[in-house]
Each structure stands twice: as C-alpha cells, then as structure tokens.
Amino acid sequence: MEISLTGKTAVLIGGSKGLGFGMAEGVARAGANVVIVSRHQDQLDEAAAKLRDKTSNENITGIAADITSIENINTLVEKVCERYGQIDILFNGAGVNRRLPKKKAYILSSECRKKRKKTRTRYTIQR
C-alpha cells in the first residue's frame, strides 16, 4: 500500500536521530514537507541533508528548538507556518533524559511522601 502525503506538512520533534529520523524518512518518501526538530542545529543540518539524499525530497527543513520552553515552541510553530502554511502531522519523539542528583531526588521524594500521608493524595514531582 502506498500512501501519499504530498502537500501535507509533518513536524517531527526528535527527528534528527533514531526513531524520529526513521519516521521523517517515511513521511519524506510519502511526499510530505518535513520539518525535523531538535536542540542542535548542526545535527539537524546533517540529518536533513541525509534525508534529502535518501528520499530525493527537497522539502526537508531542520529547525532548532528546545521543546521544554513555551517560547521556543511558539517560535517553532510560527516558523513552520510561515514556510509551509500549517502543520498537518506532529510526531513527538523527543528523548529527554534529565536526572536529578540522587540526594536531591531522595529529599523531594521524602517530602512528597510526608505530604501524601497527610492528605491521602498522590503527588508528582515537577521541575
């Protein structure tokens, strides 16, 4: 079965490596305008060039953005819409791995357990 995404715009967060890169390749082969997103422009430029070579799709763009920042997300959306008009497909494959030091994580966990015992509710640690 062949799928055509010609005229559609796909934004792939985490699209410069791994699963995101594979997804970007698939939608590029299907004819979509492809925007890959990560925090590092140099990696995006390299990945976009590889995708263009592999798929013969010239409508592949890399935009650097930190998706933990609402300002960066808004700028990303503005840039995509300015270039392609709209976003039709969104894939979030960002691999975020930010760990707290063990001591700090233990203190937060301990505080949450104390609060939970008092109120009988669950708490989620937010950074």
All heavy atoms as an XYZ file, in Angstrom:
973
protein
N       0.842     -1.174      0.000
C       0.000      0.000      0.000
C       0.886      1.235      0.000
O       1.800      1.355      0.810
C      -0.893     -0.009      1.243
C      -1.751      1.217      1.350
S      -2.972      1.159      2.674
C      -1.967      1.327      4.120
N       0.614      2.143     -0.897
C       1.378      3.379     -0.989
C       0.527      4.533     -0.467
O      -0.627      4.693     -0.844
C       1.785      3.644     -2.435
C       2.824      4.721     -2.545
C       3.396      4.801     -3.948
O       3.718      3.737     -4.510
O       3.482      5.924     -4.454
N       1.132      5.319      0.399
C       0.440      6.467      0.976
C       1.053      7.736      0.402
O       2.276      7.874      0.353
C       0.575      6.469      2.510
C      -0.109      5.240      3.094
C       0.009      7.743      3.110
C       0.107      5.063      4.573
N       0.208      8.666      0.007
C       0.699      9.949     -0.480
C       0.414     11.026      0.565
O      -0.718     11.191      1.009
C       0.020     10.333     -1.792
O       0.417     11.642     -2.161
N       1.478     11.729      0.948
C       1.345     12.860      1.869
C       1.731     14.158      1.171
O       2.051     15.150      1.830
C       2.211     12.632      3.108
C       1.833     11.429      3.978
C       2.838     11.246      5.104
C       0.427     11.580      4.534
N       1.665     14.157     -0.133
C       2.006     15.340     -0.913
C       1.134     16.515     -0.483
O      -0.077     16.385     -0.367
C       1.817     15.058     -2.417
O       2.627     13.934     -2.765
C       2.219     16.262     -3.259
N       1.791     17.641     -0.216
C       1.069     18.838      0.219
C       0.832     18.905      1.717
O       0.366     19.919      2.222
N       1.142     17.843      2.444
C       0.995     17.837      3.905
C       2.322     18.212      4.542
O       3.388     17.983      3.978
C       0.578     16.448      4.417
C      -0.707     15.928      3.822
C      -1.877     16.752      4.279
C      -3.177     16.160      3.734
N      -4.303     17.026      3.992
N       2.264     18.788      5.730
C       3.477     19.166      6.454
C       3.565     18.365      7.738
O       2.639     18.369      8.543
C       3.484     20.672      6.771
O       3.447     21.386      5.529
C       4.730     21.075      7.537
N       4.705     17.681      7.904
C       4.951     16.859      9.090
C       6.074     17.478      9.910
O       7.135     17.792      9.374
C       5.328     15.443      8.676
N       5.822     17.658     11.207
C       6.828     18.152     12.141
C       7.208     16.984     13.035
O       6.345     16.385     13.678
C       6.295     19.336     12.977
C       7.323     19.771     14.014
C       5.929     20.502     12.069
N       8.505     16.670     13.052
C       8.994     15.533     13.824
C       9.969     16.018     14.881
O      11.111     16.362     14.583
C       9.650     14.509     12.895
C       8.634     13.932     11.914
C       8.834     14.523     10.544
C       8.671     12.443     11.910
N       9.504     16.078     16.127
C      10.338     16.511     17.240
C      11.212     15.320     17.628
O      10.713     14.220     17.835
C       9.477     16.997     18.415
C       8.640     18.186     17.951
C      10.348     17.366     19.608
C       7.542     18.599     18.895
N      12.500     15.549     17.690
C      13.434     14.442     17.891
C      13.712     13.735     16.574
O      14.025     12.556     16.548
N      13.613     14.467     15.474
C      13.712     13.868     14.146
C      15.105     13.752     13.571
O      15.258     13.302     12.444
N      16.127     14.119     14.326
C      17.477     14.062     13.766
C      18.165     12.724     14.009
O      19.207     12.447     13.429
C      18.349     15.198     14.325
O      18.527     15.044     15.715
N      17.580     11.876     14.852
C      18.203     10.590     15.202
C      17.124      9.530     15.445
O      15.965      9.848     15.676
C      19.008     10.717     16.497
C      20.168     11.639     16.463
C      20.844     11.641     17.814
C      21.903     12.704     17.903
N      22.448     12.814     19.246
N      17.559      8.302     15.451
C      16.750      7.182     15.904
C      15.387      7.049     15.259
O      15.223      7.192     14.046
N      14.389      6.768     16.089
C      13.022      6.557     15.628
C      12.477      7.783     14.905
O      11.818      7.673     13.871
C      12.111      6.201     16.804
C      10.657      5.896     16.488
C      10.549      4.713     15.541
C       9.894      5.621     17.762
N      12.765      8.963     15.429
C      12.303     10.194     14.790
C      12.856     10.352     13.384
O      12.149     10.760     12.460
N      14.131     10.007     13.193
C      14.755     10.064     11.873
C      14.075      9.068     10.936
O      13.786      9.381      9.783
C      16.254      9.779     11.974
C      16.978      9.907     10.656
C      17.437     11.137     10.224
C      17.186      8.797      9.857
C      18.103     11.264      9.007
C      17.846      8.903      8.641
C      18.306     10.146      8.217
N      13.795      7.875     11.445
C      13.107      6.870     10.638
C      11.715      7.318     10.226
O      11.301      7.114      9.072
N      11.003      7.943     11.146
C       9.672      8.475     10.829
C       9.787      9.592      9.794
O       8.974      9.674      8.867
C       8.984      8.995     12.088
C       8.669      7.931     13.117
S       7.346      6.832     12.608
C       5.976      7.935     12.676
N      10.780     10.451      9.953
C      10.998     11.548      8.999
C      11.268     10.991      7.609
O      10.735     11.495      6.612
C      12.156     12.432      9.457
N      12.053      9.939      7.540
C      12.337      9.316      6.245
C      11.051      8.779      5.612
O      10.809      8.961      4.415
C      13.350      8.186      6.407
C      13.749      7.557      5.099
C      14.787      6.456      5.255
O      15.408      6.327      6.331
O      14.974      5.717      4.270
N      10.220      8.154      6.411
C       8.958      7.606      5.890
C       8.024      8.664      5.341
O       7.498      8.518      4.235
N       7.826      9.746      6.086
C       6.914     10.790      5.605
C       7.527     11.562      4.441
O       6.814     12.021      3.551
C       6.413     11.735      6.734
C       5.575     10.983      7.748
C       7.552     12.455      7.421
N       8.872     11.661      4.416
C       9.542     12.318      3.283
C       9.351     11.491      2.014
O       9.067     12.029      0.950
C      11.025     12.511      3.579
N       9.469     10.171      2.129
C       9.260      9.285      0.969
C       7.819      9.377      0.464
O       7.556      9.214     -0.717
C       9.599      7.848      1.321
C      11.071      7.589      1.440
C      11.373      6.092      1.578
N      12.736      5.857      1.948
C      13.777      5.931      1.129
N      13.590      6.257     -0.126
N      15.004      5.690      1.559
N       6.893      9.653      1.381
C       5.481      9.765      1.006
C       5.155     11.137      0.415
O       4.015     11.406      0.053
C       4.590      9.481      2.211
N       6.160     12.026      0.343
C       5.981     13.303     -0.330
C       5.655     14.485      0.550
O       5.386     15.577      0.051
N       5.673     14.303      1.868
C       5.332     15.406      2.782
C       6.444     16.450      2.839
O       7.612     16.152      2.567
C       5.079     14.864      4.189
N       6.066     17.663      3.203
C       7.036     18.671      3.621
C       7.454     18.237      5.024
O       6.591     17.986      5.870
C       6.405     20.057      3.701
C       5.791     20.476      2.387
O       6.386     20.304      1.331
N       4.590     21.017      2.447
N       8.743     18.145      5.285
C       9.219     17.593      6.550
C      10.016     18.636      7.315
O      10.929     19.257      6.776
C      10.102     16.343      6.300
C      10.653     15.799      7.613
C       9.312     15.276      5.554
N       9.658     18.801      8.598
C      10.415     19.664      9.493
C      10.902     18.797     10.642
O      10.090     18.232     11.383
C       9.561     20.830     10.042
C      10.384     21.704     10.989
C       8.996     21.665      8.904
N      12.222     18.647     10.752
C      12.776     17.904     11.876
C      13.243     18.907     12.922
O      13.722     19.992     12.598
C      13.900     16.944     11.451
C      15.000     17.658     10.670
C      13.328     15.780     10.645
C      16.206     16.783     10.327
N      13.069     18.532     14.185
C      13.327     19.454     15.291
C      14.193     18.761     16.339
O      13.932     17.616     16.707
C      12.001     19.897     15.950
C      12.255     20.874     17.096
C      11.058     20.496     14.921
N      15.216     19.468     16.790
C      15.995     19.063     17.959
C      16.665     20.328     18.486
O      16.454     21.406     17.941
C      17.034     17.978     17.611
O      18.187     18.537     17.040
N      17.463     20.189     19.508
C      18.100     21.375     20.090
C      19.360     21.810     19.358
O      19.842     22.907     19.562
C      18.433     21.118     21.558
C      17.197     21.002     22.430
C      17.568     20.625     23.821
N      18.225     19.311     23.774
C      18.805     18.727     24.800
N      18.843     19.319     25.954
N      19.358     17.537     24.670
N      19.918     20.956     18.501
C      21.224     21.219     17.915
C      21.132     21.390     16.405
O      20.917     20.422     15.680
C      22.185     20.088     18.257
C      22.233     19.800     19.729
N      22.863     20.633     20.627
C      21.694     18.797     20.463
C      22.731     20.150     21.849
N      22.016     19.046     21.774
N      21.328     22.628     15.943
C      21.182     22.933     14.523
C      22.168     22.163     13.657
O      21.822     21.727     12.564
C      21.322     24.442     14.286
C      20.957     24.871     12.879
C      19.492     24.629     12.545
O      18.607     25.038     13.283
N      19.225     23.960     11.433
N      23.398     21.962     14.148
C      24.384     21.239     13.344
C      23.939     19.804     13.071
O      24.083     19.294     11.950
C      25.771     21.279     13.998
C      25.795     20.710     15.413
O      24.757     20.766     16.114
O      26.864     20.225     15.836
N      23.351     19.140     14.062
C      22.835     17.777     13.867
C      21.630     17.777     12.925
O      21.462     16.863     12.116
C      22.443     17.156     15.210
C      23.632     16.881     16.100
C      23.219     16.378     17.473
O      22.046     16.180     17.768
N      24.207     16.169     18.343
N      20.819     18.815     13.027
C      19.656     18.929     12.138
C      20.085     19.119     10.686
O      19.505     18.501      9.786
C      18.769     20.100     12.573
C      17.981     19.884     13.847
C      17.426     21.198     14.357
C      16.873     18.882     13.616
N      21.080     19.963     10.465
C      21.563     20.200      9.103
C      22.086     18.907      8.480
O      21.794     18.590      7.328
C      22.655     21.273      9.096
C      22.132     22.654      9.494
O      20.903     22.877      9.422
O      22.963     23.502      9.892
N      22.830     18.156      9.268
C      23.374     16.881      8.796
C      22.251     15.878      8.510
O      22.238     15.222      7.464
C      24.335     16.316      9.852
C      25.060     15.072      9.428
C      26.025     14.580     10.507
O      26.688     15.411     11.155
O      26.098     13.356     10.684
N      21.293     15.779      9.427
C      20.178     14.841      9.252
C      19.306     15.231      8.058
O      18.881     14.364      7.280
C      19.335     14.782     10.530
N      19.050     16.525      7.885
C      18.228     16.979      6.761
C      18.907     16.664      5.429
O      18.250     16.227      4.478
C      17.949     18.479      6.883
N      20.212     16.854      5.379
C      20.957     16.535      4.149
C      20.876     15.039      3.842
O      20.663     14.640      2.689
C      22.407     16.977      4.289
N      21.017     14.197      4.874
C      20.909     12.743      4.680
C      19.518     12.361      4.181
O      19.373     11.525      3.295
C      21.200     12.004      5.989
C      22.647     11.916      6.347
C      22.814     11.128      7.641
C      24.252     11.164      8.118
N      24.412     10.491      9.420
N      18.500     12.989      4.776
C      17.120     12.689      4.364
C      16.880     13.100      2.911
O      16.236     12.368      2.160
C      16.118     13.387      5.284
C      15.953     12.782      6.672
C      15.152     13.719      7.570
C      15.286     11.416      6.587
N      17.381     14.256      2.525
C      17.220     14.698      1.132
C      17.888     13.714      0.175
O      17.324     13.361     -0.863
C      17.807     16.097      0.941
C      16.935     17.193      1.477
C      17.474     18.585      1.101
N      17.179     19.485      2.185
C      18.038     19.892      3.119
N      19.297     19.529      3.077
N      17.659     20.689      4.080
N      19.094     13.251      0.526
C      19.808     12.285     -0.313
C      19.072     10.950     -0.398
O      18.967     10.364     -1.471
C      21.230     12.043      0.224
C      22.155     13.233      0.012
O      21.816     14.122     -0.807
O      23.212     13.279      0.671
N      18.567     10.475      0.734
C      17.916      9.162      0.775
C      16.554      9.150      0.094
O      16.138      8.122     -0.426
C      17.746      8.701      2.235
C      19.030      8.304      2.923
C      18.769      7.932      4.368
C      18.606      6.432      4.458
N      18.571      5.950      5.840
N      15.852     10.292      0.118
C      14.453     10.298     -0.329
C      14.202     11.110     -1.588
O      13.093     11.060     -2.127
C      13.539     10.854      0.780
O      13.857     12.235      1.001
C      13.679     10.077      2.079
N      15.169     11.884     -2.031
C      15.003     12.801     -3.172
C      13.900     13.836     -2.928
O      13.341     14.387     -3.857
C      14.713     12.020     -4.463
O      15.767     11.145     -4.756
N      13.578     14.076     -1.670
C      12.594     15.091     -1.295
C      13.371     16.336     -0.863
O      14.127     16.287      0.098
C      11.702     14.575     -0.157
C      10.612     15.544      0.249
O      10.709     16.739      0.008
N       9.575     15.024      0.883
N      13.185     17.419     -1.567
C      13.914     18.654     -1.257
C      13.207     19.497     -0.194
O      13.764     20.485      0.284
C      14.128     19.477     -2.529
C      15.098     18.825     -3.505
C      16.485     18.601     -2.912
O      17.025     19.528     -2.262
O      17.030     17.490     -3.087
N      11.977     19.144      0.174
C      11.207     19.929      1.144
C      11.429     19.418      2.556
O      10.495     19.038      3.262
C       9.719     19.900      0.791
C       9.446     20.618     -0.510
O      10.029     21.664     -0.780
N       8.579     20.056     -1.328
N      12.683     19.419      2.967
C      13.055     18.965      4.313
C      13.838     20.081      4.983
O      14.823     20.577      4.451
C      13.892     17.674      4.251
C      13.071     16.554      3.598
C      14.346     17.271      5.649
C      13.837     15.293      3.312
N      13.376     20.478      6.157
C      13.953     21.594      6.899
C      14.268     21.152      8.317
O      13.503     20.386      8.913
C      12.941     22.762      6.971
O      12.508     23.083      5.662
C      13.538     23.984      7.632
N      15.349     21.657      8.873
C      15.679     21.423     10.277
C      15.582     22.721     11.049
O      16.154     23.729     10.638
N      14.830     22.704     12.139
C      14.678     23.902     12.973
C      15.069     23.543     14.404
O      14.484     22.637     15.003
C      13.230     24.441     12.950
C      12.825     24.841     11.529
C      13.088     25.630     13.906
C      11.374     25.274     11.399
N      16.041     24.250     14.949
C      16.477     24.018     16.323
C      15.486     24.653     17.294
O      15.096     25.803     17.125
C      17.869     24.590     16.543
N      15.065     23.860     18.284
C      14.164     24.363     19.322
C      14.263     23.471     20.549
O      14.454     22.263     20.439
C      12.720     24.380     18.821
N      14.130     24.091     21.712
C      14.076     23.364     22.973
C      12.602     23.269     23.350
O      11.983     24.265     23.733
C      14.861     24.122     24.038
C      14.836     23.436     25.398
O      14.106     22.432     25.560
O      15.532     23.913     26.306
N      12.024     22.081     23.226
C      10.578     21.951     23.434
C      10.161     22.015     24.896
O       8.970     21.935     25.194
C      10.018     20.675     22.775
C      10.636     19.435     23.391
C      10.204     20.725     21.280
C       9.823     18.198     23.200
N      11.119     22.201     25.796
C      10.740     22.422     27.191
C      10.435     23.893     27.445
O      10.048     24.267     28.542
C      11.847     21.943     28.161
O      13.029     22.714     27.935
C      12.146     20.459     27.967
N      10.609     24.725     26.418
C      10.360     26.162     26.521
C       9.152     26.541     25.667
O       9.149     26.320     24.457
C      11.592     26.930     26.030
O      11.264     28.255     25.703
N       8.136     27.113     26.283
C       6.929     27.512     25.554
C       7.269     28.565     24.500
O       6.684     28.568     23.414
C       5.806     27.989     26.509
C       4.482     28.112     25.756
C       6.159     29.283     27.186
C       3.882     26.826     25.306
N       8.226     29.440     24.796
C       8.629     30.446     23.818
C       9.225     29.782     22.574
O       8.928     30.175     21.452
C       9.645     31.430     24.423
C       9.068     32.333     25.500
C       9.068     31.682     26.886
O       9.713     30.622     27.070
O       8.391     32.219     27.769
N      10.064     28.760     22.789
C      10.657     28.031     21.669
C       9.598     27.301     20.861
O       9.667     27.240     19.632
C      11.688     27.021     22.167
C      13.066     27.603     22.384
O      14.045     26.963     22.044
N      13.151     28.789     22.948
N       8.608     26.754     21.528
C       7.524     26.050     20.829
C       6.746     27.035     19.959
O       6.446     26.753     18.799
C       6.592     25.332     21.828
C       7.345     24.188     22.514
C       5.335     24.812     21.127
C       6.622     23.592     23.700
N       6.410     28.179     20.521
C       5.676     29.197     19.747
C       6.475     29.656     18.531
O       5.922     29.804     17.441
C       5.319     30.387     20.638
C       4.239     30.050     21.640
O       3.441     29.145     21.421
N       4.216     30.768     22.747
N       7.771     29.871     18.709
C       8.628     30.278     17.594
C       8.689     29.184     16.537
O       8.630     29.466     15.337
C      10.046     30.622     18.101
O       9.937     31.668     19.066
C      10.953     31.048     16.975
N       8.795     27.942     16.976
C       8.813     26.810     16.051
C       7.549     26.778     15.194
O       7.606     26.681     13.972
C       8.961     25.496     16.828
C       8.765     24.206     16.048
C       9.850     24.029     14.989
C       8.732     23.013     17.000
N       6.399     26.891     15.838
C       5.122     26.866     15.114
C       5.053     28.022     14.122
O       4.639     27.841     12.967
C       3.929     26.887     16.096
C       2.612     27.092     15.368
C       3.896     25.597     16.912
N       5.469     29.207     14.551
C       5.471     30.372     13.649
C       6.344     30.127     12.424
O       5.936     30.414     11.297
C       5.960     31.616     14.395
C       4.955     32.177     15.383
C       5.550     33.298     16.230
O       6.654     33.799     15.910
O       4.908     33.665     17.230
N       7.548     29.581     12.630
C       8.464     29.324     11.515
C       7.890     28.293     10.544
O       7.988     28.461      9.329
C       9.826     28.857     12.030
C      10.653     29.953     12.657
C      11.987     29.410     13.146
C      12.832     30.493     13.767
N      14.122     29.952     14.260
N       7.301     27.225     11.091
C       6.729     26.176     10.232
C       5.561     26.747      9.433
O       5.466     26.543      8.218
C       6.286     24.951     11.058
C       5.530     23.957     10.182
C       7.483     24.277     11.711
N       4.679     27.470     10.094
C       3.508     28.020      9.409
C       3.900     29.092      8.394
O       3.269     29.205      7.344
C       2.504     28.551     10.424
S       1.722     27.223     11.363
N       4.940     29.845      8.695
C       5.426     30.855      7.755
C       5.942     30.188      6.470
O       5.701     30.668      5.379
C       6.550     31.653      8.418
C       7.092     32.794      7.596
C       8.165     33.534      8.377
O       7.827     34.162      9.401
O       9.344     33.462      7.965
N       6.616     29.063      6.643
C       7.212     28.383      5.480
C       6.223     27.491      4.733
O       6.196     27.479      3.504
C       8.410     27.565      5.926
C       9.060     26.850      4.771
C      10.425     26.348      5.106
N      10.978     25.717      3.923
C      12.230     25.723      3.611
N      13.084     26.340      4.388
N      12.657     25.109      2.538
N       5.395     26.731      5.474
C       4.540     25.728      4.843
C       3.034     25.983      4.991
O       2.236     25.241      4.438
C       4.868     24.335      5.380
C       6.263     23.885      5.038
C       7.237     23.748      6.018
C       6.623     23.597      3.717
C       8.514     23.318      5.703
C       7.899     23.174      3.396
C       8.844     23.035      4.391
O      10.115     22.616      4.075
N       2.641     26.967      5.775
C       1.227     27.303      5.899
C       0.519     26.694      7.081
O      -0.296     27.340      7.712
N       0.815     25.427      7.380
C       0.151     24.767      8.518
C       0.916     23.509      8.890
O       1.797     23.057      8.170
C      -1.286     24.400      8.177
C      -1.413     23.363      7.079
C      -2.860     23.122      6.688
O      -3.687     24.011      6.799
N      -3.162     21.926      6.238
N       0.539     22.929     10.025
C       1.094     21.648     10.466
C      -0.020     20.617     10.351
O      -1.084     20.779     10.943
C       1.600     21.737     11.924
C       2.736     22.757     12.021
C       2.038     20.357     12.418
C       3.162     23.074     13.445
N       0.236     19.565      9.589
C      -0.762     18.503      9.405
C      -0.468     17.278     10.258
O      -1.380     16.572     10.680
C      -0.817     18.083      7.932
C      -1.196     19.241      7.030
O      -2.334     19.731      7.159
O      -0.352     19.667      6.223
N       0.802     17.012     10.477
C       1.224     15.823     11.222
C       2.249     16.262     12.261
O       3.197     16.980     11.939
C       1.877     14.784     10.277
C       0.900     14.372      9.177
C       2.366     13.572     11.060
C       1.557     13.684      7.999
N       2.067     15.808     13.508
C       3.029     16.119     14.568
C       3.447     14.815     15.227
O       2.608     14.047     15.685
C       2.413     17.058     15.600
C       3.282     17.382     16.819
C       4.529     18.150     16.396
C       2.488     18.174     17.840
N       4.750     14.584     15.251
C       5.307     13.406     15.909
C       6.267     13.886     16.977
O       7.222     14.597     16.690
C       6.051     12.524     14.888
C       6.776     11.371     15.513
C       6.085     10.236     15.901
C       8.144     11.425     15.713
C       6.750      9.169     16.484
C       8.822     10.363     16.291
C       8.121      9.235     16.684
N       6.008     13.514     18.227
C       6.895     13.897     19.316
C       7.702     12.682     19.738
O       7.223     11.834     20.472
C       6.108     14.456     20.498
C       7.033     14.937     21.600
O       8.246     14.950     21.447
N       6.461     15.328     22.719
N       8.919     12.634     19.249
C       9.804     11.529     19.599
C      11.018     12.011     20.367
O      12.071     11.391     20.313
N      10.868     13.111     21.084
C      11.993     13.675     21.829
C      12.388     12.742     22.962
O      11.537     12.282     23.716
C      11.624     15.049     22.386
N      13.666     12.489     23.054
C      14.182     11.655     24.140
C      14.815     12.539     25.188
O      15.993     12.842     25.108
N      14.027     12.972     26.161
C      14.531     13.862     27.196
C      14.947     13.015     28.389
O      14.182     12.204     28.883
C      13.448     14.883     27.623
C      13.964     15.772     28.741
C      13.020     15.705     26.427
N      16.166     13.217     28.840
C      16.680     12.434     29.960
C      17.400     13.370     30.912
O      18.603     13.547     30.837
C      17.628     11.345     29.454
C      18.075     10.422     30.571
O      17.591     10.494     31.686
N      19.018      9.557     30.268
N      16.643     13.986     31.778
C      17.234     14.892     32.762
C      17.050     14.271     34.136
O      15.931     14.095     34.600
C      16.569     16.260     32.710
C      16.836     16.946     31.409
C      16.328     18.343     31.441
N      16.627     18.961     30.161
C      16.060     20.053     29.734
N      15.172     20.657     30.466
N      16.375     20.552     28.565
N      18.140     13.962     34.771
C      18.074     13.295     36.069
C      18.516     14.246     37.170
O      19.452     15.016     36.999
C      18.970     12.067     36.068
C      18.506     11.047     35.077
C      19.364      9.840     35.127
N      18.882      8.907     34.114
C      19.543      7.863     33.726
N      20.711      7.584     34.250
N      19.048      7.064     32.818
N      17.834     14.126     38.300
C      18.252     14.885     39.471
C      19.323     14.094     40.199
O      19.324     12.859     40.136
C      17.059     15.079     40.421
C      15.912     15.937     39.910
C      14.748     15.858     40.887
C      16.352     17.370     39.761
N      20.205     14.776     40.894
C      21.164     14.025     41.719
C      20.402     13.167     42.727
O      19.331     13.549     43.197
C      21.955     15.130     42.427
C      21.709     16.369     41.636
C      20.379     16.213     40.977
N      20.938     12.005     43.079
C      20.231     11.074     43.967
C      19.801     11.722     45.275
O      18.689     11.546     45.716
C      21.094      9.846     44.257
C      21.128      8.871     43.140
C      21.858      7.623     43.558
C      21.812      6.610     42.437
N      22.423      5.353     42.831
N      20.686     12.477     45.902
C      20.354     13.089     47.187
C      19.156     14.021     47.048
O      18.218     13.968     47.816
C      21.564     13.822     47.745
C      21.346     14.355     49.138
C      22.614     14.968     49.690
C      22.381     15.461     51.104
N      23.547     16.104     51.668
N      19.176     14.868     46.048
C      18.085     15.818     45.843
C      16.784     15.076     45.515
O      15.726     15.397     46.014
C      18.431     16.794     44.725
C      17.446     17.916     44.590
C      17.937     18.964     43.605
C      16.990     20.130     43.570
N      17.444     21.167     42.644
N      16.872     14.057     44.674
C      15.683     13.285     44.320
C      15.107     12.613     45.567
O      13.903     12.581     45.759
C      16.024     12.243     43.261
N      15.975     12.099     46.436
C      15.506     11.446     47.661
C      14.798     12.443     48.572
O      13.741     12.166     49.108
C      16.674     10.793     48.406
C      16.258     10.226     49.733
C      15.549      9.040     49.797
C      16.525     10.910     50.913
C      15.124      8.529     51.015
C      16.119     10.408     52.133
C      15.423      9.218     52.183
O      15.000      8.719     53.379
N      15.348     13.638     48.708
C      14.724     14.663     49.547
C      13.337     15.017     48.998
O      12.372     15.075     49.738
C      15.617     15.919     49.635
C      16.886     15.602     50.429
C      14.874     17.083     50.279
C      17.968     16.663     50.325
N      13.229     15.207     47.692
C      11.929     15.519     47.101
C      10.945     14.377     47.316
O       9.806     14.593     47.685
C      12.081     15.807     45.605
C      12.798     17.099     45.240
C      13.026     17.163     43.743
C      12.022     18.308     45.707
N      11.422     13.153     47.117
C      10.546     12.002     47.314
C      10.081     11.921     48.759
O       8.922     11.644     49.033
C      11.269     10.701     46.936
O      11.621     10.721     45.592
N      10.988     12.163     49.695
C      10.659     12.114     51.109
C       9.612     13.166     51.453
O       8.646     12.896     52.160
C      11.931     12.330     51.928
O      11.636     12.475     53.281
N       9.767     14.387     50.928
C       8.800     15.454     51.189
C       7.430     15.091     50.620
O       6.406     15.321     51.253
C       9.285     16.766     50.583
C      10.458     17.364     51.317
C      11.047     18.561     50.601
O      10.456     19.028     49.603
O      12.111     19.028     51.037
N       7.431     14.529     49.437
C       6.165     14.145     48.831
C       5.477     13.043     49.623
O       4.266     13.062     49.782
C       6.376     13.682     47.388
S       6.754     15.044     46.278
N       6.247     12.106     50.137
C       5.639     11.025     50.946
C       4.992     11.602     52.195
O       3.896     11.203     52.578
C       6.706      9.995     51.312
C       6.980      8.995     50.225
C       7.744      7.811     50.786
N       9.009      8.225     51.352
C      10.179      8.112     50.749
N      10.248      7.585     49.560
N      11.286      8.516     51.330
N       5.663     12.556     52.841
C       5.094     13.163     54.048
C       3.778     13.863     53.725
O       2.794     13.710     54.430
C       6.078     14.163     54.663
C       7.270     13.526     55.323
C       8.241     14.590     55.811
C       9.526     13.963     56.289
N      10.523     14.990     56.633
N       3.744     14.640     52.646
C       2.525     15.348     52.259
C       1.423     14.362     51.900
O       0.270     14.556     52.220
C       2.799     16.271     51.076
C       3.631     17.471     51.412
C       3.882     18.305     50.174
C       4.761     19.484     50.481
N       5.052     20.266     49.269
N       1.785     13.303     51.213
C       0.797     12.318     50.775
C       0.131     11.640     51.969
O      -1.068     11.412     51.979
C       1.466     11.287     49.871
C       0.472     10.451     49.152
C       1.156      9.580     48.141
N       0.611      8.258     48.315
C       1.229      7.154     48.067
N       2.450      7.166     47.628
N       0.648      6.009     48.250
N       0.914     11.326     53.003
C       0.344     10.691     54.188
C      -0.690     11.603     54.849
O      -1.708     11.149     55.336
C       1.443     10.348     55.188
C       2.250      9.132     54.788
C       3.320      8.837     55.809
C       4.175      7.666     55.361
N       5.272      7.408     56.282
N      -0.426     12.914     54.837
C      -1.343     13.854     55.479
C      -2.634     14.022     54.690
O      -3.698     14.175     55.256
C      -0.677     15.225     55.640
C       0.414     15.252     56.675
C       1.029     16.637     56.759
C       2.166     16.658     57.745
N       2.838     17.959     57.791
N      -2.555     14.011     53.361
C      -3.730     14.338     52.551
C      -4.323     13.146     51.805
O      -5.385     13.244     51.227
C      -3.378     15.413     51.513
O      -2.366     14.887     50.657
C      -2.914     16.678     52.166
N      -3.630     12.016     51.803
C      -4.067     10.812     51.087
C      -4.209     11.050     49.582
O      -5.090     10.498     48.934
C      -5.387     10.285     51.632
C      -5.354      9.898     53.068
C      -5.010      8.451     53.168
N      -5.058      8.034     54.561
C      -4.222      7.182     55.074
N      -3.307      6.621     54.345
N      -4.305      6.850     56.337
N      -3.380     11.933     49.023
C      -3.394     12.173     47.566
C      -2.018     11.855     47.003
O      -1.048     11.770     47.737
C      -3.744     13.632     47.235
O      -2.783     14.476     47.866
C      -5.124     13.989     47.710
N      -1.976     11.718     45.715
C      -0.703     11.448     45.056
C      -0.088     12.758     44.583
O      -0.781     13.661     44.160
C      -0.917     10.531     43.859
C      -1.324      9.166     44.273
C      -1.490      8.301     43.074
N      -1.881      6.986     43.532
C      -1.488      5.882     42.959
N      -0.723      5.921     41.902
N      -1.864      4.723     43.437
N       1.225     12.826     44.645
C       1.969     13.996     44.203
C       2.916     13.603     43.090
O       3.494     12.528     43.110
C       2.776     14.608     45.349
C       1.930     15.359     46.333
C       1.279     14.698     47.362
C       1.753     16.716     46.221
C       0.479     15.369     48.260
C       0.961     17.416     47.108
C       0.332     16.734     48.122
O      -0.446     17.414     49.004
N       3.091     14.490     42.170
C       4.053     14.306     41.098
C       5.111     15.387     41.249
O       4.780     16.559     41.422
C       3.366     14.444     39.722
O       2.303     13.513     39.635
C       4.362     14.210     38.596
N       6.353     14.973     41.178
C       7.445     15.940     41.273
C       7.566     16.642     39.939
O       7.718     15.998     38.910
C       8.764     15.248     41.623
C       8.646     14.545     42.985
C       9.914     16.243     41.620
C       9.806     13.648     43.293
N       7.477     17.963     39.953
C       7.621     18.739     38.720
C       8.841     19.627     38.857
O       9.083     20.190     39.893
C       6.378     19.570     38.458
C       5.186     18.688     38.215
C       4.032     19.473     37.632
O       4.169     20.627     37.341
N       2.924     18.817     37.474
N       9.592     19.688     37.752
C      10.813     20.515     37.761
C      10.553     21.794     37.028
O       9.799     21.927     36.158
C      11.935     19.774     37.085
C      12.339     18.589     37.897
C      13.367     17.826     37.168
N      12.694     16.573     36.853
C      13.207     15.591     36.205
N      14.397     15.705     35.728
N      12.581     14.489     35.987
